[in-house]
Amino acid sequence: MKILKSKKALSPVVASIILIAVTVAVSIAVAAWMGALTFTFMGTEEIKITNMEFGSGSILVIVNNTGTSPVTINEAWVNNVKKTNADLNPDLPSTVSANSGLALNITTTITSGNNYQVKLTSSKGNQFYYSAVAPSS
């Protein structure tokens, strides 16, 4: 039997290099896809109440969204008393976009020198607190 030397084939080294290159390319594509999914699902709700200003019969609450996703505020509480939309401007639920703010005006009875705690509850159930003392007249 005659051995044909004219036929050419890939050497095992070249075949291994091609397999490794294909594997690396596919793994980079999968990593990019998974990274995009992670950023989509990992949006964070982070509300900072930066200030409370006391007026005659109302509290102005300054809210900033420092998270990466919009936050919908569903409830507002002052000293463990839930406020209704009749007491709020703007009405709730109210959405605060990422990296933006909201001024929430809450109508309530203000007594000079008393401590007031405001609690805001998001649609995901997260709670954000801030307390301040009403100035003496």
BELPE-V74681 format. One record per backbone hydrogen bond with DSSP energy under -1.0 kcal/mol. NH is the residue of the N-H (numbers start at 1). CO is the residue of the C=O. E is the energy in kcal/mol with one decimal. If there is no record, write none. Layout:
BEGIN
NH & CO & E
NH & CO & E
END
This chain:
BEGIN
15 & 11 & -2.2
16 & 12 & -2.0
17 & 13 & -2.1
18 & 14 & -2.2
19 & 15 & -2.2
20 & 16 & -2.4
21 & 17 & -2.3
22 & 18 & -2.2
23 & 19 & -2.2
24 & 20 & -2.5
25 & 21 & -2.2
26 & 22 & -2.3
27 & 23 & -2.3
28 & 24 & -2.2
29 & 25 & -1.8
30 & 26 & -2.3
31 & 27 & -2.3
32 & 28 & -2.2
33 & 29 & -2.0
34 & 30 & -2.6
35 & 31 & -2.3
36 & 32 & -1.9
37 & 33 & -1.8
38 & 34 & -2.4
39 & 35 & -2.1
40 & 36 & -1.5
41 & 37 & -2.2
42 & 38 & -1.6
48 & 64 & -3.0
50 & 62 & -1.8
53 & 60 & -2.6
55 & 58 & -3.0
57 & 55 & -1.2
59 & 106 & -2.8
60 & 53 & -3.2
61 & 104 & -3.2
62 & 51 & -2.7
63 & 102 & -3.2
64 & 48 & -2.7
65 & 100 & -3.1
66 & 46 & -2.3
69 & 44 & -1.4
71 & 96 & -2.5
73 & 94 & -3.2
74 & 121 & -2.8
75 & 121 & -1.6
77 & 119 & -2.5
78 & 81 & -2.3
79 & 117 & -2.8
81 & 78 & -1.1
83 & 76 & -3.0
87 & 84 & -1.9
89 & 105 & -1.7
94 & 73 & -1.8
96 & 71 & -3.3
99 & 65 & -1.4
100 & 97 & -1.2
102 & 63 & -2.6
104 & 61 & -2.9
105 & 89 & -2.9
106 & 59 & -3.0
107 & 87 & -3.2
108 & 57 & -1.6
113 & 134 & -1.8
114 & 111 & -1.9
116 & 132 & -3.3
118 & 130 & -3.5
119 & 77 & -2.3
120 & 128 & -2.8
121 & 75 & -2.2
122 & 126 & -2.8
123 & 72 & -1.9
125 & 122 & -1.6
128 & 120 & -2.6
130 & 118 & -1.7
132 & 116 & -2.2
134 & 114 & -3.0
END
